[in-house]
Amino acid sequence: MRPFVLNTLLLLLVSACDSKTPDNNQAPPLEQQADSSDQHQQAGKSLEDWIDTEFQPSTLGRDAQIAEMNWFKEAARDLQDIQISVVSETLTTHEYESRILSKAFFDITGIQVKHDLIQEGDVIEKLQTQMLSGRNIYDAYVNDSDLIGTHARYGYVVPLDEFMQGEGKDVTSPTLDLDDFIGLSFTTGPDGTLYQLPDQQFANLYWFRYDWFQRPELKDRFQKLYGYALGVPVNWSAYEDIAEFFSKHVGEIDGEKVYGHMDYGKKDPSLGWRFTDAWLSMAGAGDKGIPNGIPVDEWGIRVEGCNPVGSSVSRGGAANSPAAVYALGKYIDWLKAYAPPEASGMTFSESGPIPANGQIAQQIFWYTTFTADMIKPGLAVVDANGNPKWRMAPSPHGPYWEEGMKLGYQDTGAWTLLKSTPVEHRKAAWLYAQFVTAKTLSLKKTLVGLTPIRNSDLQHQAMTDAAPRLGGLVEFYRSPARIAWTPTGTNVPDYPKLAQLWWSNVASAVSGDLSPQLAMDTLAEQQDKVMARIERAGIQQQCGPKLNDEKDPEYWLAQPGSPKAKLDNEKPMGQTVPYDSLITAWREGRVR
């Protein structure tokens, strides 16, 4: 799950839009796309005015935009006296929705929206309170799809498939085009039912200093030391070699101390996200399967049918498997050996801005939502022409990883409706959810927040025009590699209860109080205890936990797939690929 402290890192792209109407096929400059001009705070603008002054560029022509907005106007006629309250975490995308799009929605439909922006942890707290109390706190939530396994099992969330065909049929847009959403598999439960509508998403990728990697003297030196080319690391062996190279052998570039790795390690809830988002999958701890491993996922939880049966190796899980222990060990080794000394005492929010200072060569674990903050003029990682000196690329994988497995995390914030919300408010909220994801305006919203949700937006010329300044973001999202980056999946039966177990156990290993093996043993045992309590309580529907009896771990380690037996060699030869060749492959529809 993405951190709820991103509001301390993410600022709007800068500056206000002028009043000129952009051409329908031309993106306004990135500096103008946040559009905070006073004219958009004024009441009574027509839908045509909104289309001409704000909803450009768009994948739709003007006539199609007018038709789509007129549908919203007509669908809302019986709901105009309603005021709805919705909530999301504080991200640039949601700031734009709250500040601009809620106003546009009111002008076009007459429905007033109070769109609150709060920390992500508070969003989950409000959601849980409403689920358990039945009291309607908000009419809709933008809630991470990491909770899809929770939503599908407890029965508090409105199944959208049923809603769109039933009581919400008259307020379901004919131009919604679900097939155009790139994250729909992430918001679908184990029963095949759609529970959430994606609103924004971003991936967790590899980040590196492209300019340093291109320096002939550094390339020659790396080749001589390690026997292969300096480039984008394909495996963790190469990442480790590159980290060592910049930290130990290079040490200084242009008079500045440099480091080959960046991370964080303070005992803090954000340390849990560092692992659930999804470190074990990168190492290869789970099974093959997209969007998540089956039967064992990246949390190490095994399912049989749709029922979680355990996370300990003794129950067929992999949370304390050799691959999981290896993953934790490498995280600690790299943090202590190759990151700045202060990194071990940092939280996520404190470590996030560090690469922009210009002393970090690479980062294996970097959220693309930071893109807007990494392209600001004047930064050490931006050149005189405003172009990034850095690039993003696919994350390298550990030695337990196999083709067909997920390779990293992708966050998907998605609209979630609860059964405790009165029907008329639910209908109005559903209209708003569709409005802020509608084709009329979704491309503009993507250019503002850089969190794409529609394939049609990704393929538009405006994204091509923006690509050179975004360091590989557009190329990644257009590439076939994209499908290997996925959120937490349906194996996790209660995200809030289980997620809180991770950070304290990881912290115990970082501090040296526990070995990586003991830390993961404790985590696996605690996860199983939580699932056992859920099973005994009988509070989930047919896909709730049904824990396996414990067996000798060697039984499970001898079976095909995950959990996997310890490898004799966990550091094979490093493998890299030239970044420019990688981009060419993506453009040609190849993964690498």
N, C-alpha and C positions, 0 to 999 in steps of 0.2 A: 504494500500500500504506500502511496506517495505521501511524503511528509506534510503535516499540517502547519509547518512553519515556513512554507515557501513564500508567504507574503512578506517575509523579511528580506527575501532575495529578489523577488520578481517585481519589477516596476513596469509601468506602461512604456511603450516603445519610444516615446518622446514626441513633443510638439503637437500642435493641433492641425486639423485639416483646414485648408482654405475652402471657400464656398464654391469653387469650380466643380463642375460635374465631370468625373473621369469618363473616358471612353469605356464602353462595356467590355472591351477586350484588353484594356490596359490597366495594370495595377498601379495605384498611387504609390509614391515613394514610401518605404517602410516607416520613415520618420513621421509620416502623416496618418498612418493607418489607425492610431488609437483614437483620433478624432474627439477631442474634448471641447469643441467649440460651443459657445454659448447658444447658438441658434438651435442646437439639438435639445436644449433644456426648455425651450419655449413650447407652449401648449398649442394644440390644434393644427398641426401639420397634416396635410393630406397624405394618403398612401403614395400618390405620385411624387410628392415632394420627398418623402422618405426614400423612395426608389432612386430618385435623381441625385439627391444630395448625400446619401449615406450608403445605400445598398449597392455600391459599385466597387470593384468589378463583381460580376455575377456569371454563373454558368448559364443562366437563362437570359433570353432577350427581353427587352422592356415589356413587350406585350404579355409574354408569359409571366413575368414578374407581377404585372398588374393583375392578371387573372388569378395567380396564386394568392396574392394579398386580398383580393376581393372575396375569395372563398373564406378566408379567415374572418373578414368583416361580416359576411352573411352567417357563418357558423356561430358567431358570438351574439347574435341578435337577442336571444333569450337569456343571455348571461351577463348583460351589461351592468346590472346593478350589483354584481358580485365584486368584492375585493379579495384577492387571494394572496397568501403568503407562501413564498418558496425560499429555499436556503441552499447555499453551496459554500464550498471553501473559498478562500481568497486567492484566486489565480487571475492573471491578466485576462483570460478568456471570460471568466465570470464577472470580473469588474466591468468589462464591456457590456455584458448582458444586463447587469444591474443598473449601470449608468445610462446606457444608450438604448438597448433593445427593449427593456421594460417600458420605457417611454414611448417608443415606436408602437409597441403592442397596444398600449392604452389609446394612442391616437387612432389606430386602425380599427380596433375592436371595441373600445369603450370599457374594457376590463382593466381595473387597476391592479397592479402587481407590486407587492412589497418583496423585493428580492434581497434577502439578507446575505451578507458575506461574513463568515465566521471561520474559526480554525477547524481543520478537518476532524480533530478529536471531538470537538463540540458538535459537529454535524452528526457523528456516530452516536454521541450521547443523546442528542435530541431524538434521533431515529429510534434508538432502543427504548427511550422513555415512552414514545408514542406507541411503539409496538406492544409494550408490556401493560401500559395503562389504558390503552384504547382512547386516550384523549387526543384530539386533533391539534397538534402543535403547529405543524406546517402542512400545506396542501400538496406539496411535492418536494422531493429532495434530489439534489444532484449528489449521488452517493457512489463511491467507487464500486466497480463491478467485482472487486475482490470479495465482496459479500454475496456473490451469486449463490454459492452453496448454502449460505445461511438463509437467504431469501427464499430459495426454492423449497427448503425443508420446514420452515416454521409456519408458513401459511398466512403471514401478516401482509404480504405484498400482493398487489393486484397483478395477476398474470395478464400481460398486455395483449396476447393473442386473443384471449377471451373478451377482454374489455373492448378491443377494436371491432369485434364481431357482435358484441352485445350492447351494453348500456352506453358505450362510447362510440358507437358506429357513426352517429350523426355529427360527431366532432372529430372524426379521424380524416385527415386530409387525403384527397385522392392523389396528391403529388408527393406524399411522404416518401415513397420509393425506398422501402426497407433494404432492398438488394444493393442500394448505393452506399450503405453504411459499411465501413471497413471493419468495424469491431463488433458486429452483431453476434458472432459466435461466443464472444466473451460474456454476453448478457443473457445467454440461453442456459437454462437449468439442465440438470441431468435427465429430466423428463422430456426434454426437447421443447419446452415452453419458453417463450420470450418474456422476461421479467423486467427488463430495463431498456431504455432508449439511449444510446451513446450521445453524449454532448460534447466531450473533448477527450483527446487521448494523446499520450506521448510515450516515448520509449526510453529505455535505459541502455545506453550504448557506450562504445569505446570512444574516447576523446584524445586527441594528440596534437602536438605542435608540428604541423605539416612543414612549416618553414625549416625547422631544425632537421627533420627527417630528410630534407632535400639537400642539405649541405654536403658537398663532396667529401670534405675532410672527415666529417662524422660518419658518413657511409663507408668510406674506406677503412676507418679505424674499427668500426663495428664488424665489418666483414673479416678483418684479420683476427679479431679477438674471438669471434663466435662461429666463423665458418659458414655463415649465410648472410643474406642481404638484410639491411635495416629497412623495415617496412611495417605495414599493418600486421600485428601479430594474429595468427590464426589459432594458435594454441597457447595455453598458460605458460609453457616452457619459454616461448618467445617473449611473452609479456615480462616474465621474470628476468630474462636476459637483458631486455631493453631497460627495465627498471634499474638493474645493476649497472648497466653501461652508463646511464646518465648520472646516477647517484655516486658511483664509486670511481668510474674511469674518466668521465667528462668533468663533473663537479662544478664547473663554472662556464658560462657562455656570456660573451660580451660584458665581462666584468661582474656578472651576477651569479650568485650561488644557485644551482639548479638541482632538482630532484626528479627521479624517474618514476614516481608514484605519488598519488594523493588519496587519502581516505580519512576516516575519523574513527575514534574508539572510546569516547567517554561513555560512562554508564548512564544511559538516557534512553527513553522510549524510541528515539530515532535509530538507535543501534539495532533494534528489531527489524525495522524496515530494510536496513542494509542487507539482511539475510532473507527475509520473506519476499523481497523484491529483486531477484529471485536467485540468490547466490548459489544455492545447491544445484539448481538446474544448469548453471554455467559450468559447474564442475562435472556434471553428468550423473548426479545421484539418483535421478528418477528413471522412468521408463520412456520409451518412444511414445509419441502421440502429440498431435497438435489439436487444440491449443494447450493441452496439458497431458502429462504422462499417464498412461493406463497400463496396468492397474495402480502403479505407484507414481505420485506426482512430485513436484519440486519441494513440497513440505515434508516429504518422506511418508505421506499417508497412503496406505493401500486401500483400494475399494474392491469389493466383490459385488457385481451388479452395480447398484448405486449406493451401497452401504459401506461406510468407512469401517475397516476391520482392525486397524492398528497402525501405529507409526514406529514402534520398536522393531528391530530386526527379528526379535523372538516371536513377533506376531505377523511377520511378512512385510513390515514397513522398512523405511530406509533413513529415518531421522538420525539414527546413531550408527549408520553403516560406514564402512571404510571410506566411501566416497564423500560422505557428509563430514566425517572427521578430517579428511584430507582438505576439504574446502575451508573449514574453520582454521585449520593449521596454516594454510597458505595466506589467508586473510591476515592473521596475526604476524606471520613472518614478514610479509611485505610492508605492513604498517610500521613495524619497528625498524626494519632495515633500510627502506628506500623512501619513505615519506618524510616530510619535515618533522623535526622532533616534537613540535607542539601538536601534531595531528592526533596523537593518542589521547589528548585531553580535550578534543573538540567534539561538539555535537554536529549533526548534519547541517544546521543553519550556519554554524560558525565556519565549517569547512567549505561550504558551497562556493563562496566568492573567491577562494584562494587561487584556482587556476587562472582567473582573469588577471592576476597580478604579474604573470609572466615568468614564473620560476618553475612551473611544472611541465614535464615533458609529455606525460601521458596519464590518463585516468581510465581504469577499466570499467568504472561504474559511474556513469554520468547521465543525468536526466536531460532529455532534449528540450524540456520546458525552460531550461536555462539559456536557450539559444538567444532570446531577445536581450538578455543581460550580457552576452558574450560578443555582441556586434556593435556596441556603443562606441562612437568616435572617441578617440583619446585613450582607449585601453591599451595596455601593453601587448595584447593579443590581437589587435586590429592595426592594419597598416595605414599609411598616409592617405590611401585612396578609399578607406572605409571598408576594405575587404578583410575577412578573417585570416589570421595567420595559422589558424587551427582547422581541423576537420573532425567530423564524426564518422565512425565506421562500425561494422558489426563487432560485437564483443568476441574476444577469443574464448575458447572452450577448454575445459580441463581434460585429463586423460581418460576419465570414465565416460565422457560424452560420446554419443554415437549419432550418425545421420538419422534424421527422423525425430530427434528430440527437440524440445523448445530450447532456445539458447539465451533467453534473457527475459526481462520484465517489460511489460507495457501497461501503463496506467490508463484506465478508461473510466472517467467520471460519467455517470449515466443517470437519466431521469428515472425516479422510482416513486410509484404511487402506492399508498397504503390503504387497506380496506377500512381503516378507521376514519378516513376522510369522507365527509358528506358527498353524495354523488354529484351535486351541482358544482361544488368546489373542485372535485376531482376532474370533472369535464373541463372546467375553465383552466385548471392547471395543465391538463393534457394539451389544450390548445396552445398554451404558452410554451410548453416543452417542444411541440412541433414547430412553433413559430421560430424559436431561437436556433433551430436546426434545419430550417427550411432552405431549399435551394436558392430562393431569392437572395438570401443574405449570408449563407453559410461560407461562401468563398471569402467575403469580406471579413467575417469573423475569424476565419482561419489565418488570414494575413495579419490580423491584429494579435491574436493569441498564439499562433504557430502550433496549434493542437488539432490537426486535421481529423475529420470524421467521415467525409464523403469521398469516394473514389473520383467522382466527377470534378470535384474541386482540385484534387491532386493532379489531374490530367490537364487542367486549364493552363492557357498561355501565361496567365498572371503568376502561376507558381514557377513556371520555367523562367520568367523574367526575374523573380525573386531569388531563385536558386543560388546564383553566384555569391550572394551575401549571407547565405544560411549554412554554409559549411558542410553540406552533404545531407541536410535534413530532407530536402525534396527528393533527392536521388534515393535515399533509403526508403522513404514511404512509397515510392513508385516501384521499388524493386521486389522481386519474388522472395528476397530474404525476410521481408517484413513479417511474414506469417509465423516466424519462429520466435517472435517477441510477444509474449502474452501475459495477461494478468493472472492472479491467483485463480484457480479453477474450482470446479464443483466438488472435489474431494474433501475440501475443508468445510466441516459441517457447522461450525460456529466461529466465524473469523474473530470477533472481538474477544472471546474467551481464550482462544488459542494463540492469537497474535501477541498478547501481553506476556506470554511465557518466554518469548525468544530473547528479548533484550537483556534480561537479568542473567540468563545462562551464558549468552555470548560474552557479556561483561566479565563474568567470573573467569572465563578463559583468557580474555585480554589482560586482566590484572594478574594472571598467574595463580589465582586461588584454586582453579581446577585445570586439569589437562583438557585439551580439545575432546578426547574420548569421554572423559567423565562429564564434561559440560553437555555433550550431545546425548549421552546416556540419560542424564537428568531431564533434559528437554523431552526426549522421547517418552520417558516414563510419565512426565507431567501431562503431556498431550494425551496419552492413553487414559490417564485418570479422569481428565475432563470429559473425554468421549464416553468413558464408562458411566459417569454420572448422567450424561445426557441419555444414554441407553436405559439406565435404570428408571429415570424420570418419565420416559415414554412421551416426551414433549415434542418430538419431531415426527413428521409423517413417514411414509413408507421407506424413505431413503435415509433414515437416521442410523447412527452407529450400531454395529453388531460385532463386538470385538472378538477376534480369533483367540482361542486358547494359546498360551505360550508354548513354544517348542525350542529345542536347542537351536540357537542362531545358525549353526552350521548347516542345518537342514535347508533353511531359506537361502543361505549364501550359495548353496550348491544348485539352486534352481535357476532356470534361464531368466534373464532380465534383472530388474531391481528387486531386492537389494543385491549389490554386486560384491563379489569377493575382492579382497585387497590385491591390487596389481603388484607384480614384482618390480616394475619400473614405473614410477609415477612422474618421471621427468624425461619424456622422450625428446628427440631432437626438436629444437625450435623450428617453427615454420612461419614464414611471413609472405605477404603479397603486396606488390606495389599499389599504392592507393589509386593512382590513375587507371591502372588496369582493372581494379575493382569497380570503379565508377563506370568504366566502359562495359564491363560485364553486366552491371545493373541496367544500364541503358539498353542493352541487347536482350534483357529478360533472363539473364543467368544469375545465379546466386554469387558465384565467384569465377 
